[in-house]
């Protein structure tokens, strides 16, 4: 007769004491001895697999829950859903979700979050709508976590229609918004381009936390309202809320888009000096973009050189693009040399440098850059365009006439050129 291990077996204790690997060892030993876990053991081990992102052991456990007939319960199914979501296995998430016979609000919430985590927010939003339809029939009522998750899905999809509907539901059913749900409403409106609505909700939010302030600052900055973002930051300081890393990403982005270069520099320098926040690569990238837009390329170069990200290809590539924009050959040459030193096997620095010389009329430099590219043995990737027709992507590469319908395409382009010339005349 097979015995069942319950929480008293010690496996749950291993998980709680963070000895996760020992918990899995005990689970494997249990299987070797022919002992079957019960639903409590399944939940504990599944939690360990989720933390460790151990999909292989998780699948093994899932198979056992199916054999034991406990997989269809919400108690076990919910943690299996979370595990597959954390491991990025959306196909398994859907299969488990549909197999749970008596879903509860946690099941639906877990699925909605899993969809967003796996890059499929539309599916999560569809389940939210199903929850609304089932609310009266099955008593599954969306809670604050559901609404916040659905709003996050709307934000990812820029779906203002459903976002409005969820906000309307909140207005009807809540006297005051919970801070977490309120933050989700602000984020949804900001991501959907309705920054005035976002600001209105922010102003009416009774309790604000750091996320509330950050969401508003980032939203204003992304929409080009740099001065407004700075005003919100000053209000945040007055309210006694300490900024974090995300706050400064929003601030620097706002200053970059609004051309507030000196103010942006002051905020960047204050991170370490005043707030003890070490700038990350995202902050340096914002700073380089801001200085690059303003044509202050030598300053940007100095900041990159003294940073801990002096060997980052993306940062130097961004700076070289700014050099091309402002036709600064002197700084551009230095940046291109640095890029070639870091990654000699890529063609981008040669091409950007060649274009930079061409903009400055230095044709000898163009020839030299092309000669260096040819001598390096690096092949430049040909330019291409992508279009999507009826859900099918078509790729057109420069100089490639191998498409099955190339004659029809060329004829259509010729006709368009003729029409354009007639219109121009």
C-alpha positions in Angstrom: 0.0 0.0 0.0 1.4 3.4 -1.0 1.8 6.0 1.6 1.2 9.7 1.2 3.6 12.5 2.2 1.9 15.5 3.8 3.3 18.7 5.1 4.6 17.0 8.2 7.1 15.2 6.0 9.5 18.1 6.2 9.5 19.1 2.6 7.4 22.3 3.3 9.9 23.0 6.1 12.8 22.9 3.7 11.0 25.3 1.4 10.3 27.8 4.2 13.9 27.7 5.3 15.1 28.5 1.7 16.8 25.1 1.4 15.1 24.7 -1.9 17.5 22.1 -3.4 17.1 19.9 -0.4 13.4 20.1 -0.8 13.7 18.8 -4.4 16.1 16.1 -3.3 13.6 14.9 -0.8 10.9 14.9 -3.5 13.1 12.8 -5.8 13.9 10.4 -2.9 10.2 10.1 -2.2 9.6 9.1 -5.8 12.4 6.5 -5.8 10.8 4.8 -2.7 7.4 4.7 -4.4 5.8 7.2 -2.0 3.1 9.4 -3.6 2.8 13.1 -2.6 -0.5 14.5 -1.5 -1.9 17.9 -2.6 -0.1 19.8 0.1 3.3 18.2 -1.0 2.5 19.0 -4.6 1.9 22.7 -3.8 5.1 22.9 -1.8 7.3 21.2 -4.5 5.6 23.2 -7.2 6.4 26.4 -5.3 10.1 25.3 -5.2 10.1 24.6 -8.9 8.6 28.1 -9.5 11.3 29.8 -7.5 14.1 27.8 -9.1 12.4 28.0 -12.6 13.0 24.2 -12.8 10.6 23.3 -15.6 11.7 19.7 -16.0 11.0 18.8 -12.4 7.8 20.9 -12.5 6.5 18.9 -15.5 7.4 15.6 -13.7 5.3 16.8 -10.7 2.5 17.9 -13.0 2.3 14.4 -14.5 2.1 13.0 -11.0 -0.8 15.3 -10.0 -2.7 14.1 -13.1 -2.2 10.5 -12.1 -3.3 11.3 -8.6 -6.3 13.2 -9.8 -5.6 16.4 -7.9 -4.5 18.5 -10.9 -8.1 19.8 -11.6 -8.5 21.4 -8.2 -7.9 25.1 -7.9 -5.7 24.6 -4.8 -3.1 22.6 -6.8 -3.8 24.0 -10.3 -3.2 27.6 -9.3 0.4 26.9 -8.2 1.0 24.8 -11.4 -0.2 27.8 -13.4 2.2 30.1 -11.6 5.1 27.7 -12.2 4.5 27.4 -16.0 4.0 31.2 -16.2 7.3 31.8 -14.5 9.0 29.4 -16.8 7.5 31.1 -19.9 5.5 28.1 -21.1 2.2 29.7 -22.3 1.0 26.5 -24.0 1.1 24.6 -20.7 -0.5 27.6 -18.9 -3.5 27.5 -21.2 -3.8 23.7 -20.9 -3.8 23.8 -17.1 -6.2 26.7 -16.9 -8.8 24.9 -19.0 -8.3 21.7 -17.0 -9.2 23.2 -13.6 -12.9 22.3 -13.2 -13.8 24.7 -10.4 -12.0 27.9 -11.0 -11.8 30.6 -8.4 -10.8 34.2 -8.6 -7.1 33.3 -7.8 -7.2 30.9 -10.9 -8.3 33.7 -13.1 -5.9 36.2 -11.6 -3.0 33.8 -12.1 -3.9 33.2 -15.7 -4.3 36.9 -16.5 -0.8 37.7 -15.0 0.6 34.6 -16.8 -0.6 35.9 -20.1 1.0 39.3 -19.6 4.2 37.6 -18.4 4.3 35.5 -21.5 3.6 38.5 -23.8 0.0 37.6 -24.6 -2.1 40.2 -22.8 -5.0 39.9 -25.2 -5.7 36.4 -23.9 -5.7 37.6 -20.3 -8.1 40.4 -21.1 -10.4 37.8 -22.7 -10.5 35.8 -19.5 -11.3 39.0 -17.5 -14.3 39.5 -19.8 -15.3 35.9 -19.2 -15.1 36.6 -15.5 -17.5 39.5 -15.8 -19.9 37.3 -17.7 -19.6 34.5 -15.1 -19.9 36.8 -12.1 -23.7 36.3 -11.7 -23.8 32.7 -12.9 -20.8 31.3 -10.9 -20.1 33.9 -8.3 -16.5 34.6 -9.5 -16.3 38.3 -8.8 -13.2 40.2 -10.0 -11.3 41.6 -7.0 -8.8 44.5 -6.9 -5.9 42.3 -8.1 -8.0 41.2 -11.1 -8.8 44.7 -12.1 -5.2 45.9 -11.7 -4.0 42.9 -13.8 -6.7 43.6 -16.5 -5.7 47.3 -16.6 -2.1 46.3 -17.0 -3.2 44.1 -20.0 -5.0 47.1 -21.5 -1.9 49.2 -21.0 0.2 46.7 -22.9 -2.4 46.6 -25.7 -3.0 50.3 -25.7 -6.7 49.3 -25.5 -8.4 52.5 -24.3 -11.9 51.0 -24.9 -11.6 48.2 -22.4 -9.5 50.4 -20.1 -12.4 53.0 -20.0 -14.9 50.2 -19.2 -12.8 48.9 -16.3 -12.3 52.4 -14.9 -16.1 53.0 -15.2 -16.7 49.8 -13.2 -14.3 51.1 -10.5 -16.1 54.4 -10.4 -19.5 52.6 -9.9 -18.3 50.2 -7.3 -15.6 52.0 -5.3 -15.9 55.2 -3.3 -12.1 55.5 -3.3 -9.5 53.7 -5.4 -7.0 51.3 -3.7 -3.5 52.7 -4.4 -2.5 49.6 -6.4 -5.6 49.8 -8.6 -5.2 53.6 -8.9 -1.6 53.2 -10.1 -2.8 50.7 -12.7 -5.5 53.2 -14.0 -2.9 56.0 -14.2 -0.5 53.7 -16.1 -3.2 52.5 -18.5 -4.2 56.0 -19.5 -0.6 57.1 -19.9 0.2 54.1 -22.1 -2.9 54.7 -24.1 -1.9 58.3 -24.8 -4.5 59.9 -22.5 -2.1 61.7 -20.3 -4.7 64.3 -19.2 -6.9 61.4 -17.9 -3.9 59.9 -16.2 -3.1 63.2 -14.4 -6.8 63.6 -13.4 -6.8 60.2 -11.7 -3.4 60.9 -10.1 -4.7 64.1 -8.6 -7.8 62.4 -7.2 -5.8 59.5 -5.6 -6.1 59.9 -1.9 -3.1 57.7 -1.0 -0.1 57.7 -3.2 3.0 55.6 -3.0 6.4 55.7 -4.8 4.9 53.8 -7.8 2.1 56.5 -8.1 4.7 59.3 -8.4 7.0 57.3 -10.7 4.1 56.3 -13.1 3.0 59.9 -13.4 6.6 61.2 -14.0 7.4 58.5 -16.6 4.0 59.1 -18.3 4.5 62.8 -18.6 8.1 62.4 -19.7 7.2 59.9 -22.5 4.5 62.3 -23.8 7.0 65.3 -24.0 5.7 67.1 -20.9 9.1 67.6 -19.4 8.3 70.7 -17.3 5.2 69.0 -15.9 7.2 65.9 -15.0 9.8 68.1 -13.2 6.9 69.8 -11.3 5.5 66.4 -10.2 9.0 65.4 -9.0 9.3 68.6 -6.9 5.9 67.9 -5.4 7.1 64.4 -4.6 10.1 65.7 -2.7 7.8 68.1 -0.8 5.6 65.2 0.1 8.6 63.5 1.7 8.7 60.6 -0.8 12.3 59.4 -1.5 13.0 58.8 -5.3 14.4 55.5 -6.6 16.2 54.4 -9.7 12.9 54.4 -11.8 12.2 58.0 -10.8 15.4 59.2 -12.4 14.8 57.2 -15.6 11.5 59.0 -15.9 13.1 62.4 -15.1 16.0 62.0 -17.5 13.7 60.9 -20.3 11.4 63.9 -19.6 14.4 66.3 -19.6 15.7 64.7 -22.8 12.4 65.1 -24.7 11.8 68.6 -23.5 15.4 69.9 -24.1 16.0 70.6 -20.4 19.6 69.5 -20.6 21.2 71.4 -17.7 18.4 70.4 -15.4 18.8 66.8 -16.6 22.5 66.9 -15.9 21.8 68.2 -12.4 19.4 65.4 -11.7 21.9 62.8 -13.0 24.7 64.2 -10.8 22.4 64.3 -7.8 21.6 60.6 -8.0 24.9 59.5 -6.3 25.7 62.7 -4.5 22.4 63.4 -2.8 20.3 60.2 -3.0 23.0 57.5 -2.9 21.6 55.8 -6.0 24.3 54.4 -8.4 23.5 55.3 -12.0 22.7 52.2 -14.1 23.1 51.7 -17.8 19.5 52.9 -18.4 20.4 56.2 -16.7 23.6 56.7 -18.7 21.7 55.8 -21.9 19.1 58.5 -21.1 21.9 61.0 -20.4 23.8 60.2 -23.7 20.5 60.6 -25.6 19.8 63.9 -23.9 23.3 65.3 -24.5 23.3 63.8 -28.0 20.0 65.5 -29.0 21.5 68.9 -27.8 24.7 68.4 -29.7 26.8 68.3 -26.6 28.7 65.3 -27.8 32.1 65.8 -26.0 30.3 66.0 -22.7 28.4 62.8 -23.5 31.7 61.2 -24.4 33.3 62.2 -21.1 30.4 60.8 -19.1 30.6 57.5 -20.9 34.4 57.2 -20.4 34.2 57.8 -16.6 31.2 55.5 -16.1 31.4 51.8 -15.3 29.7 51.1 -18.7 32.7 52.3 -20.7 32.7 49.1 -22.8 29.0 49.0 -23.6 28.4 48.8 -27.4 24.8 50.2 -27.3 25.9 53.4 -25.5 28.8 54.1 -27.9 26.5 53.2 -30.9 24.0 55.7 -29.7 26.7 58.4 -29.3 28.0 57.7 -32.8 24.4 58.1 -34.2 24.3 61.5 -32.5 27.6 62.4 -34.1 26.2 61.6 -37.5 23.0 63.7 -36.7 25.1 66.7 -35.8 27.9 66.1 -38.4 30.6 66.0 -35.7 33.4 64.1 -37.5 36.0 64.7 -34.7 34.1 63.0 -31.9 32.6 60.6 -34.4 36.0 59.3 -35.4 37.0 58.7 -31.8 33.7 56.9 -31.0 33.9 54.8 -34.1 37.5 53.7 -33.2 36.2 52.7 -29.7 33.4 50.7 -31.3 35.8 48.9 -33.6 38.1 48.2 -30.7 35.2 46.6 -28.7 33.6 44.7 -31.6 35.7 44.5 -34.8 33.5 41.9 -36.3 30.5 44.2 -36.9 29.9 46.5 -39.9 27.8 49.2 -38.1 30.7 51.5 -37.1 32.2 51.4 -40.6 28.9 52.3 -42.2 28.0 55.1 -39.7 31.5 56.6 -40.0 31.2 56.4 -43.8 27.9 58.2 -43.7 29.3 60.8 -41.3 32.2 61.5 -43.7 29.7 61.8 -46.6 27.6 64.3 -44.7 30.7 66.4 -44.2 31.8 66.1 -47.8 34.9 64.2 -46.9 34.9 61.7 -49.8 38.4 60.5 -49.1 37.2 59.5 -45.6 34.2 57.6 -47.2 36.6 55.7 -49.4 38.9 54.9 -46.4 36.0 53.7 -44.3 34.8 51.4 -47.1 38.4 50.2 -47.6 38.7 49.3 -44.0 35.3 47.5 -44.0 36.4 45.5 -47.0 39.8 44.7 -45.5 38.2 43.6 -42.2 36.4 40.7 -43.9 33.2 41.8 -42.3 30.2 41.6 -44.6 27.6 44.4 -44.4 24.1 43.1 -43.9 22.0 44.2 -46.9 19.1 46.6 -46.2 15.7 45.1 -46.2 12.0 46.0 -45.7 9.3 44.0 -44.0 5.6 44.3 -44.7 2.7 42.2 -43.4 -0.2 41.2 -45.6 -3.1 39.2 -44.1 -0.9 38.1 -41.2 1.9 36.9 -43.5 5.3 38.8 -43.3 7.1 39.4 -46.6 10.8 40.4 -46.6 12.3 42.4 -49.4 16.1 42.7 -49.5 18.0 45.3 -51.5 19.1 43.9 -54.9 17.2 40.7 -54.4 14.7 39.9 -57.3 13.9 36.3 -56.3 10.4 36.9 -55.1 7.8 34.7 -56.8 5.7 37.7 -57.8 8.6 40.1 -58.6 7.3 41.0 -62.1 3.9 42.0 -60.7 5.6 44.0 -57.9 7.9 45.8 -60.3 4.9 46.7 -62.6 2.9 48.0 -59.7 5.9 50.2 -58.5 6.4 51.5 -62.0 2.7 52.5 -62.2 2.9 54.2 -58.8 6.0 56.1 -60.0 4.1 57.3 -63.0 1.1 58.4 -61.0 3.4 60.2 -58.6 5.1 62.1 -61.4 1.8 63.1 -62.9 0.6 64.3 -59.5 3.8 66.3 -59.0 3.4 67.9 -62.4 
